[in-house]
Amino acid sequence: MISQLAANYPGSVWDQLPKGIFNYGGGGVNAWRSICGGPNAGSALLAQLGAPQNVKDEFNAWYEKTALPSEAAYLDYKSGTWTPQGSSGPLTWVDSGTAAGTILAPLANTPKAKPGSLLCHASHGKWLTAAGGSTGYWVHKVAEVQGLTPTAAIGAAGSDRCAKLVYDCVYKVVELINAWKAGTTIPGTLDPETVGCMSASCHGSAAGIEGTPWLAGGKSKCSPCHK
C-alpha cells in the first residue's frame, strides 16, 4: 500500500517512507508472537491517513471475528491478475515440488479460523488447531504437495496462512479507506462481550480489578485471555 501511495503521490511523505518499514511486524513483532503484523501495520497506516477511531476500531474488530485466511489470494494468483513481487522482482511460483520449506504459491482451500485476538500467538494457535494441529491433515498435505519433511511443512503451512492473511488485511484496509472517504457510515462496533464488560465498568473503572485502575482496559475481546 505504501508503494501504491508513493506512486500516486510522488514527492509526498509516502514517497519518502522506507518500503519495508513494517517488516518488523512479522511473527508478531520480530517473531515475539505479540500483535499480528496484519492489524499492526494496517492500524498504523490508518492512523497516518488520519482515519477516525471508528474506522480503526472496525478494522481490528473485523480481524478478531473473521474466519481467516480467505481464498482471495489463491484465486487472484490463479487468475493471473496478480504477480507477487519479492525484494528482487517477481517471485518464482510453483504449485508442487521441493520449495526449501517455503510455499511459493498460495494453496487452495487453506483451513480458516476466527483469530479471536490480535495476538499472533493466540490467532495462529487457533488456526493451527482448526487445521488439524502440527501433525494433522493440513500439514501432511503441505508436506505431500511441496515435497517437504513434516518439520519443514509446519513452517510452510504457517507461511501460507500468514501471507494470505496479510492479503486479506490489505484488502480490508483499502475497503475501509474507500468507504470512509466516500462518507459511508462505518460503525466500528466492538465485540459484544467487550461492550458488556465496558458497561459493567471493569474496563477503565476507578477501582479496576483488585483495586488496580485500568488493569482490564482496552477494546480486545475478553475471553481469549480472561476466562
C-alpha positions as CSV (number, residue, x, y, z in Angstrom):
1,M,0.0,0.0,0.0
2,I,2.9,2.4,0.8
3,S,4.3,1.7,-2.7
4,Q,1.0,2.4,-4.3
5,L,0.6,5.7,-2.3
6,A,4.2,6.6,-3.2
7,A,3.5,6.0,-6.9
8,N,0.2,8.1,-6.8
9,Y,1.7,10.9,-4.7
10,P,5.4,11.4,-5.9
11,G,7.4,13.6,-3.6
12,S,5.0,13.2,-0.7
13,V,5.8,11.7,2.7
14,W,4.6,8.3,1.3
15,D,7.4,8.6,-1.3
16,Q,9.9,9.0,1.4
17,L,9.0,6.2,3.7
18,P,11.1,3.0,3.5
19,K,9.1,0.4,1.7
20,G,9.9,-2.3,4.3
21,I,9.1,-0.1,7.3
22,F,6.6,-2.5,8.7
23,N,8.7,-5.7,8.1
24,Y,9.5,-5.7,11.9
25,G,5.9,-6.8,12.5
26,G,6.5,-10.3,11.0
27,G,5.9,-13.1,13.5
28,G,4.1,-10.8,16.0
29,V,6.9,-8.1,16.1
30,N,10.3,-9.6,15.4
31,A,8.9,-13.1,16.0
32,W,7.9,-12.4,19.6
33,R,4.4,-13.5,18.8
34,S,2.7,-10.4,20.2
35,I,0.4,-8.3,17.9
36,C,0.0,-9.8,14.5
37,G,1.7,-7.8,11.7
38,G,-1.5,-7.5,9.8
39,P,-3.5,-5.4,12.2
40,N,-0.3,-3.8,13.4
41,A,0.7,-2.3,10.0
42,G,-2.9,-1.8,9.0
43,S,-3.7,0.3,12.1
44,A,-0.5,2.3,11.6
45,L,-1.4,3.2,8.0
46,L,-5.0,4.2,9.0
47,A,-3.6,6.4,11.8
48,Q,-1.1,8.1,9.4
49,L,-4.0,8.8,7.0
50,G,-6.0,10.4,9.8
51,A,-8.7,7.8,9.9
52,P,-11.3,8.4,12.7
53,Q,-11.4,6.0,15.7
54,N,-14.5,4.1,14.4
55,V,-12.6,3.2,11.2
56,K,-9.6,1.8,13.2
57,D,-11.9,0.0,15.6
58,E,-13.8,-1.5,12.6
59,F,-10.6,-2.9,11.2
60,N,-9.4,-4.5,14.4
61,A,-12.8,-5.9,15.3
62,W,-13.1,-7.3,11.8
63,Y,-9.8,-9.1,12.3
64,E,-10.9,-10.6,15.6
65,K,-14.2,-12.1,14.3
66,T,-13.4,-13.0,10.7
67,A,-12.6,-16.6,9.6
68,L,-9.1,-16.2,8.0
69,P,-7.5,-16.6,5.6
70,S,-9.9,-16.3,2.7
71,E,-9.4,-17.8,-0.7
72,A,-8.9,-14.4,-2.3
73,A,-5.1,-14.6,-2.6
74,Y,-5.2,-18.0,-4.2
75,L,-8.0,-17.0,-6.6
76,D,-6.2,-13.8,-7.5
77,Y,-2.9,-15.7,-8.2
78,K,-4.6,-18.4,-10.2
79,S,-6.5,-15.9,-12.4
80,G,-3.2,-14.4,-13.4
81,T,-4.3,-10.9,-12.3
82,W,-1.7,-10.7,-9.5
83,T,2.0,-11.2,-9.8
84,P,3.6,-11.1,-6.3
85,Q,6.9,-9.4,-6.1
86,G,9.9,-10.3,-4.0
87,S,12.7,-8.0,-3.0
88,S,14.5,-8.7,-6.3
89,G,11.5,-8.8,-8.6
90,P,8.7,-11.3,-9.5
91,L,8.8,-14.5,-7.4
92,T,9.2,-17.9,-8.9
93,W,5.9,-19.5,-8.2
94,V,5.4,-23.3,-8.1
95,D,2.4,-25.5,-7.3
96,S,4.3,-28.6,-6.3
97,G,7.9,-29.8,-5.7
98,T,10.5,-29.0,-3.2
99,A,10.4,-25.4,-2.2
100,A,13.0,-25.2,0.5
101,G,10.4,-25.1,3.3
102,T,8.5,-22.1,1.9
103,I,5.2,-22.2,0.0
104,L,5.9,-20.2,-3.2
105,A,2.3,-20.3,-4.4
106,P,-0.9,-19.7,-2.4
107,L,-2.6,-23.1,-1.7
108,A,-6.2,-23.8,-2.4
109,N,-8.7,-24.5,0.4
110,T,-6.4,-23.4,3.3
111,P,-8.2,-24.0,6.6
112,K,-9.8,-21.0,8.3
113,A,-10.2,-19.9,11.9
114,K,-11.5,-16.8,13.6
115,P,-8.5,-15.3,15.4
116,G,-10.5,-14.0,18.4
117,S,-7.4,-11.9,19.3
118,L,-5.0,-9.5,17.7
119,L,-2.1,-11.5,19.2
120,C,-0.1,-13.6,16.8
121,H,0.4,-16.4,19.3
122,A,-3.3,-16.8,20.0
123,S,-4.6,-16.3,16.5
124,H,-2.0,-18.6,14.9
125,G,-2.7,-21.2,17.6
126,K,-6.4,-21.2,16.8
127,W,-5.7,-21.6,13.1
128,L,-3.3,-24.5,13.6
129,T,-5.9,-26.2,15.8
130,A,-8.5,-25.7,13.1
131,A,-6.0,-27.1,10.5
132,G,-5.6,-30.3,12.5
133,G,-2.5,-29.5,14.5
134,S,1.2,-29.8,13.7
135,T,0.8,-33.5,12.8
136,G,-2.7,-33.2,11.3
137,Y,-4.1,-33.4,7.8
138,W,-3.2,-30.0,6.6
139,V,0.5,-30.1,7.5
140,H,0.6,-33.6,6.0
141,K,-1.0,-32.3,2.8
142,V,1.5,-29.4,2.6
143,A,4.4,-31.9,3.0
144,E,3.0,-34.1,0.3
145,V,2.3,-31.3,-2.2
146,Q,5.6,-29.5,-1.6
147,G,7.8,-32.5,-1.1
148,L,8.8,-31.3,2.3
149,T,9.7,-33.1,5.6
150,P,7.0,-32.9,8.2
151,T,9.0,-30.4,10.2
152,A,9.5,-28.1,7.3
153,A,5.9,-28.5,6.3
154,I,4.8,-27.0,9.7
155,G,6.6,-23.7,8.9
156,A,5.5,-23.8,5.2
157,A,1.8,-24.2,6.2
158,G,2.0,-21.3,8.6
159,S,3.7,-19.2,6.0
160,D,0.9,-19.9,3.5
161,R,-1.7,-19.0,6.1
162,C,0.0,-15.8,7.3
163,A,0.8,-14.5,3.8
164,K,-2.8,-15.0,2.7
165,L,-4.0,-13.3,6.0
166,V,-1.9,-10.2,5.2
167,Y,-3.5,-10.1,1.7
168,D,-6.9,-10.1,3.4
169,C,-5.9,-7.4,5.8
170,V,-4.6,-5.2,3.0
171,Y,-7.9,-5.6,1.1
172,K,-9.9,-4.7,4.2
173,V,-7.9,-1.6,4.9
174,V,-8.4,-0.4,1.4
175,E,-12.1,-1.2,1.6
176,L,-12.4,0.8,4.8
177,I,-10.4,3.8,3.4
178,N,-12.6,3.9,0.3
179,A,-15.8,3.7,2.4
180,W,-14.6,6.3,4.9
181,K,-13.7,8.7,2.1
182,A,-17.0,8.1,0.3
183,G,-18.8,9.1,3.5
184,T,-20.2,5.7,4.2
185,T,-21.2,5.0,7.8
186,I,-18.6,2.8,9.5
187,P,-19.9,1.6,12.9
188,G,-16.7,0.5,14.5
189,T,-18.7,-1.9,16.6
190,L,-16.7,-3.8,19.3
191,D,-17.3,-7.4,20.3
192,P,-20.5,-7.7,22.4
193,E,-18.5,-9.4,25.2
194,T,-16.2,-6.3,25.4
195,V,-19.1,-3.8,25.3
196,G,-20.7,-5.7,28.1
197,C,-17.6,-5.5,30.2
198,M,-17.2,-1.8,29.5
199,S,-20.8,-1.1,30.6
200,A,-20.1,-3.1,33.8
201,S,-17.2,-0.6,34.4
202,C,-14.4,-3.2,34.6
203,H,-12.7,-1.6,31.6
204,G,-11.2,1.6,32.9
205,S,-13.2,1.9,36.1
206,A,-11.8,3.9,39.0
207,A,-11.2,0.7,41.1
208,G,-10.4,-1.6,38.2
209,I,-9.7,-5.2,39.2
210,E,-8.4,-5.9,42.6
211,G,-8.1,-2.2,43.2
212,T,-5.7,-1.6,40.3
213,P,-7.0,1.1,37.9
214,W,-7.1,0.3,34.2
215,L,-5.9,-3.3,34.6
216,A,-8.6,-4.5,32.3
217,G,-8.6,-1.5,30.0
218,G,-8.8,-1.9,26.2
219,K,-11.1,-3.0,23.4
220,S,-9.9,-6.5,22.7
221,K,-12.3,-9.5,23.0
222,C,-12.1,-10.6,26.7
223,S,-12.3,-14.4,26.6
224,P,-9.0,-15.3,24.9
225,C,-7.1,-14.0,28.0
226,H,-9.8,-13.9,30.7
227,K,-11.9,-16.9,31.2
